[in-house]
Amino acid sequence: MYDIKTKLHEVLSQLPEGVRLVAISKYHPADYVMAAYEEGQRVFGESHEQEIREKHAALPKDIEWHFIGHLQTNKVKLIVPYISMIEAVDSLKLLREIQKQAQKADRVVRVLLELHIAQEATKYGLTLDACRELLAGGEWRQMPNVRICGLMMMASNTDDEAKIAQEFQTAASFFDEVKARFFADSPDFCERSWGMSDDYLLAVSHRSTMVRIGTMIFGPRVY
Ligand SMILES: *Cc1c(COP(=O)(O)O)cnc(C)c1O
């Protein structure tokens, strides 16, 4: 088995205080999660509803599960009862459904708004203007069961470091803008989720508070 424990500690030792690791365990078996869990890791991320549901059922209940993938509205009710954070909210429609299901489950669900900044990395996410519009619309203020905790984004999948740095910089500046405009009085709005296996050090230097790392810890995924 890939040396998960060594890799985990290697990654953790590089993260400055205040930056949390979300260990991305998608496509890896539950015993990989357990190997990291035994070293103290408690936050894991998954991108498919069925897989996260199965792992949640099989693994210790003090794990905080983050949903990091594109979430279809019809899947929201399945994950809302146990999810710790939904990282990739990219529409008002999805936000409404999370509110509805969270209310039914009588809980507050923490979410991040996903930005679309990279050119090719994903077809999902809000453009900066769409994100401004969603927040300016104000409907989210009437959602007592949804807590918007910050922003999430993926940088371009490229070797061009300057380009990646520029995208992180754009996200960081945008965070400051919306923080000042919409969340100045809300300490909950504090998370900047960027950085993956290939770019997390760069992300941290651009004020990431949460890195989502899979391959570097668990090895290559077998799809
Ligand atoms: C898979 C995935 C990651 C982790 O990617 P690695 O390159 O394996 O670290 C991070 N964020 C999202 C949204 C992902 O889908």
The ligand as an ORCA input file, in Angstrom:
! r2SCAN-3c Opt
* xyz 0 1
  C     -10.119     15.620     -6.996
  C     -10.190     17.015     -6.493
  C      -9.157     17.547     -5.694
  C      -7.883     16.801     -5.354
  O      -7.035     16.707     -6.476
  P      -5.548     16.124     -6.360
  O      -4.865     16.636     -7.563
  O      -5.672     14.646     -6.336
  O      -4.952     16.651     -5.101
  C      -9.330     18.828     -5.205
  N     -10.440     19.554     -5.461
  C     -11.439     19.073     -6.231
  C     -12.618     19.929     -6.489
  C     -11.334     17.801     -6.775
  O     -12.340     17.355     -7.542
*
